[in-house]
Structure formats: structure tokens, C-alpha cells
């Protein structure tokens, strides 16, 4: 774990090194993914069957390529009532939040009778990737499928790896709640390629969303342009800005909530109280040993964790913007005052009683967020990722007469005579 203090003469260099440290995949992953994509494009279902046998250790022709919706419903109905209620609450809050994101089109006519505007439509087919294995998260099903359904997507196709042919029943239950249309037992870069290009069994989609490992992220990167994607996601991360009035055990738990995701995850505490920093560091060490995920959390904290002590909370704002973290907690008396000054963060959790973990499940905002400093230019998953805008315009004789001569002049200046003629003929 790195410990930095802004008063240190080497702080600027040390902080820059922290910001620029890479925790993502290397060139070997890109090479392997390129080969997988090419094979799925050329061989289709045969390649999927082979990769599934190799990586997930089961025969798709024996276990079944798809999981029937009746099985999703059965998994939902078999849940413990309290857990079923929790999933229902999460789904309801996620839907309510995302319904407010539906964009409104425009349609205006100016004094010359020139009509301009824009219309929003949902895409037709969306693919959502849900991790398997270590990351078998029903919350990811809800966070990806519900915005697509709210947007009005006709067909939501879910892919997820099922190691040894097994799948978490919570994932099936979430697919039922979220209104998924198809569920396929495939994962990895090969699943992304199948969604992008289509195979004999699987019809292609228009947009692919959802988190995954380094191979999944790289496949999305390489296939952008063949399909739309939400983002290229890297290892999870959190920055917690906390003053000394917080409970050290609460803040330590918040930091570990990200460290336990993966050995490449990153958790950073920024505080204006050196004694509090010491207390949190001690709490992190004490709590790690109590976790079932202790091995992963310890690896992430030791390799990527950091504590930064500043002279004041205000001094942390520029540091926060440079980190542009996926998750940002503002655990202080007046989080709004700080939030108003911060530009770059994927999602912000304001106040002492708003742990990041509440946003992972039931609060409503989406938990699919930009990582790796991409919050400088990207946003979390939303209804807009499943919609597209089409502009339109309509002119009559009066409108064309008002603006046409300027178009002719610009077309001629650009050396495009056919452009100029198509307008000039109508003017004449």
C-alpha cells in the first residue's frame, strides 16, 4: 500500500506515478483475442463449441446452448422470499431511475418556415455480457438489461459462461425479472464475437454492454465499429475522500469493497487527518483477515491501495479530478460543496451514510461505470446507450430561398459543383 503526503518534496512525482500506473491487460491479450474473433467470424458455432469445451469444460450440445425462460422463472420462484424481495426492490429502483433518462426529441420551425429537429429511437437488438465464475453477479443482469428494456429495445440477448455447465440461480432469477429475451451459455471473447457477427444459432446484435475480464474488454475494443459498445472497462476502483470525523471501520470497509473484486482493483483514501489515515490503515489490515475474499483483497490492497494525506479537503479536489475514478465517496459534513467543484468521476456517493456498495445493488443509478481514468470523457451506462438520435429537416420554397444562396457559395468554395447545383437548380 502506498502512503503519500502532499507536503512531501516528492509528492508531485509520486502522485503522477500513481495516476499513470497501468493495471490493465498487456499486448498478449490483444493478440489472443484477435485470433478468437477471427475464428468465431469464420467458423461460427463450431468455434463457440470448441472454446466452451476448452475454457468452461462442458459440451454445449449436451448441456444445451440456451437456457429456457421456464428455468429462469423456476429459479426466481425458488428463491428465499427475502432475497426475491431484494431483487424485486433493486429492479424497481433501477427501472424508476432509468425511466427519467429517456430523451425528448425536438421539432421546431423558424420564421422562414425551415423545420429542424431530432427523433430518438431504441436500437433493435442489444447483447449484454454477464460474467461467470468469480464474478457471478445478478446485479449486473439488472443494471444492463433493465436500461435496455426501458429504452425500448426489441431483443435483449444475454450471454454468460457456465463453468462445468453450472449457472448461479440468482443470475437466472435476475434474467427473469429484467425481461431478458434470450440466454446463451457462452462467455469470453468468443461470446462477444458471436454477438457482433452472429452465427447460425445466434442472430447478431447492434450494441454490446456489460463488464467482463481482460479478454472480454479487449474483444469489445476490437469489435467497436462492427457493433456499438458501452465502454472498455478495466479493473474496478474507488477513491474515498473522508475527514477525521468518520468511523475508521466504515471507511476501511468501503475501501475493501473494491479491493475484494479482483487483485487488480484499486482503493484510495484521501484525508486531511494523518491520525485518521493511520486508524483506517489499521482497520483495513484487521478486516481483511475476516473476509472470505481475503486473498484477493490483500493482493489488491498491497499492490494498488493508497492513502494520501492533504492539508485540507479542498486540496484534494485537483487530485480527485486527475484520478477520475470509477467510484468517488465524499464522506464529510458538506459533500455538496465539494461535489460542485469536482468534474471527473464515474459515480459520486455523498455523505457518511452513502457507501459505494449501496449503489452496486439497490439505489438506482447504474453501476456499469468508466474505469482507468476514462471518467474524464465517458459516463456510466444509461438508457442513451441503447438509443440513437436521428436529425431531420424540411424546407419549403421560402426557406430554401432564405438559406440556399449561402449553401451554394460554400459548396463552390469547397470545390463541390454538384452540391452547389443541387441547391441552385431549385433556387432557379
C-alpha positions in Angstrom: 0.0 0.0 0.0 1.3 3.4 -1.0 1.3 6.3 1.6 1.6 9.8 0.2 1.6 13.3 1.9 1.1 16.4 -0.1 3.8 18.2 1.9 6.5 15.7 0.8 9.0 17.1 -1.7 8.5 14.1 -4.0 4.7 14.2 -3.8 4.1 15.5 -7.4 6.2 12.8 -8.9 4.9 10.1 -6.6 1.2 11.1 -7.3 1.9 11.2 -11.1 3.2 7.7 -10.9 0.1 6.6 -9.0 -2.2 8.2 -11.6 -0.3 6.6 -14.6 0.2 3.1 -13.2 -1.3 0.6 -15.6 -3.4 -2.3 -14.2 -4.9 -3.5 -17.4 -4.2 -6.2 -20.0 -1.0 -6.5 -22.0 -0.4 -7.0 -25.7 -0.6 -10.8 -25.4 -4.3 -10.4 -24.6 -4.9 -8.3 -27.7 -3.2 -10.9 -29.9 -5.1 -13.8 -28.4 -8.4 -12.0 -28.7 -7.8 -11.1 -32.3 -7.3 -14.8 -33.1 -10.5 -15.8 -31.2 -12.6 -13.2 -33.0 -11.3 -14.3 -36.4 -12.1 -17.9 -35.7 -15.6 -17.2 -34.5 -16.3 -15.0 -37.5 -15.1 -17.8 -39.9 -16.3 -20.9 -38.1 -19.3 -19.7 -36.1 -21.0 -22.2 -33.8 -18.2 -24.8 -34.2 -15.7 -22.3 -32.8 -18.0 -21.5 -29.9 -18.5 -25.1 -29.0 -14.7 -25.8 -29.1 -13.9 -22.7 -26.9 -16.6 -23.6 -24.4 -15.3 -27.1 -24.1 -11.8 -25.8 -23.6 -12.4 -23.0 -21.2 -15.7 -23.9 -19.4 -15.3 -27.7 -19.5 -18.7 -28.7 -20.9 -20.2 -29.7 -24.2 -22.8 -27.2 -25.4 -24.6 -29.9 -27.5 -25.1 -31.9 -24.3 -25.8 -29.2 -21.7 -27.7 -27.0 -24.2 -26.8 -23.8 -26.0 -29.6 -21.8 -24.4 -31.3 -21.8 -21.0 -35.1 -21.9 -21.3 -37.1 -19.0 -19.8 -39.1 -21.5 -17.8 -35.9 -22.3 -15.9 -35.4 -18.6 -15.2 -38.9 -18.4 -13.7 -38.4 -21.5 -11.7 -35.1 -20.1 -10.3 -36.9 -16.9 -9.3 -39.8 -18.7 -7.6 -37.4 -20.9 -5.7 -35.5 -18.0 -4.1 -35.7 -17.3 -0.4 -38.5 -14.7 -0.1 -36.2 -12.1 1.4 -33.7 -12.5 -1.4 -36.5 -12.4 -4.0 -37.9 -9.2 -2.4 -34.4 -7.7 -2.5 -34.0 -8.4 -6.2 -37.5 -7.0 -6.9 -36.7 -3.8 -4.9 -33.4 -3.4 -6.9 -35.2 -3.9 -10.2 -37.9 -1.4 -9.4 -35.5 1.3 -8.3 -33.2 0.7 -11.3 -36.2 1.0 -13.6 -37.5 4.1 -12.0 -34.2 5.8 -12.1 -33.6 5.0 -15.8 -37.1 5.9 -16.9 -36.1 9.5 -16.1 -33.3 9.3 -18.6 -35.5 8.8 -21.6 -34.5 11.7 -24.0 -37.1 14.0 -25.6 -36.9 14.8 -29.3 -37.2 18.3 -30.8 -39.2 19.8 -33.6 -39.1 23.5 -34.4 -39.9 25.8 -37.3 -38.3 29.2 -37.7 -39.6 32.4 -39.3 -38.7 31.2 -42.8 -40.6 28.0 -42.4 -37.5 25.9 -42.0 -38.3 22.9 -39.9 -35.5 21.2 -38.0 -35.4 18.6 -35.2 -34.3 15.3 -33.9 -36.0 12.0 -33.1 -34.8 9.3 -30.7 -35.3 5.6 -31.4 -34.2 2.5 -29.5 -31.8 0.1 -31.1 -33.4 -3.2 -32.2 -31.0 -5.8 -30.7 -28.8 -5.5 -27.6 -26.3 -8.0 -26.2 -25.4 -8.0 -22.6 -22.4 -9.8 -21.2 -22.7 -11.2 -17.7 -19.5 -12.6 -16.1 -19.4 -16.1 -14.7 -17.0 -17.8 -12.4 -15.7 -15.5 -9.7 -17.9 -12.7 -10.9 -21.4 -14.3 -10.9 -23.4 -11.1 -10.3 -27.2 -10.9 -10.7 -26.9 -7.2 -10.1 -25.1 -6.9 -13.4 -28.0 -8.5 -15.1 -30.4 -5.9 -13.7 -28.1 -3.0 -14.4 -27.6 -3.9 -18.1 -30.9 -5.4 -19.1 -33.3 -3.0 -17.4 -32.0 0.2 -19.1 -32.2 -1.6 -22.5 -35.9 -2.5 -21.8 -36.6 1.0 -20.6 -35.2 2.3 -23.8 -37.5 0.1 -25.8 -35.0 -2.4 -27.2 -36.9 -5.2 -29.1 -34.5 -8.1 -28.3 -32.1 -8.3 -25.3 -29.7 -11.2 -25.7 -27.7 -12.3 -22.6 -24.5 -14.3 -22.8 -22.8 -15.8 -19.7 -20.2 -18.5 -19.2 -21.3 -21.5 -17.3 -18.2 -23.3 -16.0 -18.8 -27.1 -15.9 -22.3 -26.4 -17.2 -23.5 -24.7 -14.0 -25.0 -21.3 -13.5 -25.9 -19.3 -10.4 -29.7 -19.5 -9.9 -29.6 -15.8 -8.9 -28.4 -14.9 -12.3 -31.3 -16.8 -13.8 -33.8 -15.1 -11.5 -32.4 -11.7 -12.4 -32.8 -12.5 -16.1 -36.4 -13.3 -15.4 -37.0 -10.1 -13.5 -35.2 -7.9 -16.0 -37.1 -9.2 -19.1 -34.2 -10.8 -21.0 -35.3 -12.4 -24.2 -32.5 -15.0 -24.9 -29.9 -16.5 -22.6 -26.9 -18.3 -24.1 -24.3 -20.5 -22.3 -21.2 -18.8 -23.8 -18.6 -16.5 -22.4 -15.3 -14.8 -23.1 -14.1 -13.0 -26.1 -15.8 -15.7 -28.2 -19.2 -14.7 -26.9 -18.6 -11.0 -27.8 -17.5 -12.1 -31.3 -20.7 -14.2 -31.7 -22.9 -11.3 -30.7 -21.1 -9.0 -33.1 -21.0 -11.2 -36.2 -23.8 -13.6 -35.5 -23.6 -17.4 -36.0 -26.1 -20.0 -37.4 -27.7 -20.1 -34.0 -27.2 -16.6 -32.6 -28.5 -13.6 -34.5 -26.2 -10.6 -34.3 -26.9 -7.5 -32.1 -26.4 -3.8 -32.6 -24.9 -2.9 -29.2 -23.0 -4.9 -26.6 -22.8 -3.8 -22.9 -21.7 -5.3 -19.7 -18.5 -6.0 -17.7 -16.0 -8.8 -18.2 -12.4 -9.8 -17.8 -9.5 -8.5 -19.8 -10.3 -10.7 -22.8 -13.9 -9.6 -22.9 -12.9 -5.9 -22.6 -10.4 -6.3 -25.4 -12.9 -8.1 -27.6 -15.3 -5.1 -27.2 -12.5 -2.7 -28.0 -11.6 -4.6 -31.2 -15.2 -5.0 -32.3 -16.3 -1.5 -31.8 -17.5 -0.3 -35.2 -18.9 -3.7 -36.1 -21.2 -3.1 -33.1 -21.7 -0.3 -30.6 -20.3 -0.8 -27.1 -20.9 0.9 -23.8 -17.2 1.3 -22.8 -14.0 -0.6 -22.4 -13.9 -1.4 -18.7 -10.8 -2.1 -16.7 -10.2 -3.1 -13.1 -12.6 -1.6 -10.5 -11.5 1.4 -8.4 -12.7 3.7 -5.6 -11.5 7.0 -4.2 -12.8 7.8 -0.7 -12.4 11.4 0.5 -13.0 11.4 4.2 -12.4 13.8 7.1 -11.4 12.7 10.6 -15.0 12.7 11.9 -15.7 9.4 10.2 -15.6 6.0 11.8 -12.4 4.3 10.6 -14.0 0.9 10.4 -16.7 2.2 8.0 -14.2 3.8 5.7 -11.9 0.7 5.8 -14.9 -1.5 4.8 -15.6 0.9 1.9 -12.1 0.6 0.6 -12.2 -3.2 0.9 -15.5 -3.3 -1.0 -13.5 -2.7 -4.1 -10.3 -4.5 -3.2 -12.2 -7.8 -2.9 -13.3 -7.6 -6.6 -10.0 -8.6 -8.2 -6.3 -8.5 -7.5 -6.0 -5.6 -10.0 -8.7 -3.4 -8.2 -7.6 -0.2 -6.6 -8.8 1.6 -3.4 -7.5 5.0 -2.5 -8.2 7.1 0.7 -7.7 10.8 0.7 -8.0 12.6 4.1 -6.8 15.7 5.8 -6.2 13.9 9.1 -3.0 11.9 9.4 -4.2 10.2 12.6 -7.4 9.1 10.9 -5.3 7.8 8.0 -3.4 5.6 10.4 -6.6 4.4 12.0 -8.1 3.4 8.6 -4.9 1.6 7.6 -5.0 -0.4 10.8 -8.7 -1.2 10.3 -8.1 -2.4 6.7 -5.5 -4.8 7.9 -7.8 -6.1 10.7 -10.8 -6.5 8.5 -9.1 -8.2 5.6 -8.5 -11.4 7.6 -12.2 -11.7 8.4 -13.2 -11.8 4.7 -13.9 -14.9 2.7 -12.3 -12.9 -0.1 -9.2 -12.1 2.0 -6.6 -13.5 -0.6 -7.9 -11.3 -3.4 -8.5 -8.2 -1.2 -5.0 -8.5 0.3 -3.4 -8.8 -3.1 -5.3 -5.7 -4.4 -4.6 -3.6 -1.3 -0.9 -4.4 -1.1 -0.3 -3.8 -4.8 -2.7 -1.0 -5.7 -4.0 0.6 -2.5 -3.0 4.1 -1.5 -3.6 6.6 1.4 -3.0 10.3 0.6 -2.9 12.9 3.4 -3.7 16.5 2.3 -3.6 19.8 4.2 -7.4 20.2 3.7 -10.2 18.6 1.9 -10.3 21.4 -0.7 -6.7 20.5 -1.6 -8.0 17.0 -2.7 -10.2 18.3 -5.5 -7.4 18.6 -8.1 -6.1 15.1 -7.1 -9.6 13.6 -7.5 -10.0 15.1 -10.9 -6.7 13.7 -12.0 -7.6 10.3 -10.8 -11.1 10.5 -12.5 -12.1 7.4 -10.6 -14.9 4.9 -11.3 -16.4 5.5 -7.8 -15.9 8.5 -5.5 -17.2 8.8 -1.9 -17.4 12.2 -0.2 -17.6 11.3 3.5 -17.8 14.7 5.1 -20.2 17.3 6.5 -20.8 19.2 3.3 -20.3 16.8 0.4 -22.4 19.1 -2.0 -19.8 21.9 -1.7 -17.1 19.6 -2.8 -19.2 17.8 -5.4 -19.9 21.2 -7.0 -16.2 21.6 -7.7 -15.4 18.1 -9.0 -15.5 17.4 -12.7 -14.3 13.9 -13.2 -15.8 10.8 -11.5 -17.9 7.9 -12.8 -20.4 8.0 -9.9 -20.3 10.0 -6.7 -21.6 8.8 -3.3 -22.3 11.8 -1.0 -22.3 11.8 2.8 -21.2 9.5 5.6 -24.2 7.1 5.2 -23.8 6.5 1.4 -21.4 3.7 0.9 -20.5 2.8 -2.7 -21.8 -0.7 -2.1 -25.4 0.6 -1.9 -25.0 1.8 -5.5 -23.9 -1.6 -6.6 -27.4 -3.0 -5.8 -30.4 -1.1 -4.9 -30.0 2.7 -5.1 -31.0 3.1 -8.8 -28.1 4.7 -10.7 -26.2 2.3 -12.9 -23.1 0.5 -11.6 -21.5 -0.1 -15.0 -19.1 2.8 -14.9 -15.9 4.1 -16.7 -12.6 2.9 -15.2 -9.0 3.7 -15.8 -9.4 7.5 -15.7 -12.0 7.3 -18.5 -14.4 9.3 -16.4 -12.6 12.3 -17.9 -14.6 11.7 -21.1 -17.1 8.9 -20.5 -20.2 8.3 -18.5 -21.8 5.3 -16.8 -24.3 3.0 -18.6 -27.6 4.6 -19.3 -30.8 4.4 -21.4 -28.9 6.5 -24.0 -26.5 3.6 -24.7 -29.5 1.7 -26.2 -30.8 4.6 -28.2 -29.8 6.7 -31.2 -30.7 10.1 -32.4 -31.8 10.9 -36.0 -31.9 14.6 -37.1 -34.4 15.8 -39.7 -35.1 19.0 -41.6 -37.8 20.2 -44.0 -37.7 23.3 -46.2 -40.3 25.0 -48.5 -39.6 27.5 -51.3 -39.3 30.4 -48.8 -36.8 28.6 -46.6 -34.7 27.4 -49.5 -34.6 31.0 -50.8 -33.5 32.3 -47.4 -30.5 30.0 -46.9 -29.9 28.3 -50.2 -27.6 31.0 -51.7 -25.2 30.6 -48.7 -25.1 26.9 -49.3 -24.3 27.4 -53.0 -21.5 29.8 -52.1 -19.9 27.4 -49.6 -20.2 24.4 -51.9 -18.4 26.3 -54.7 -15.7 27.4 -52.2 -15.1 23.8 -51.3 -14.9 22.8 -55.0 -18.0 20.7 -55.0 -20.1 21.8 -58.0 -22.7 19.1 -57.8 -23.5 20.1 -54.3 -23.9 23.7 -55.5 -26.0 22.7 -58.5 -28.5 20.6 -56.4 -29.4 23.7 -54.5 -29.1 26.2 -57.3 -31.4 24.3 -59.6 -34.2 24.6 -57.0 -33.5 28.3 -56.4 -33.8 29.0 -60.2 
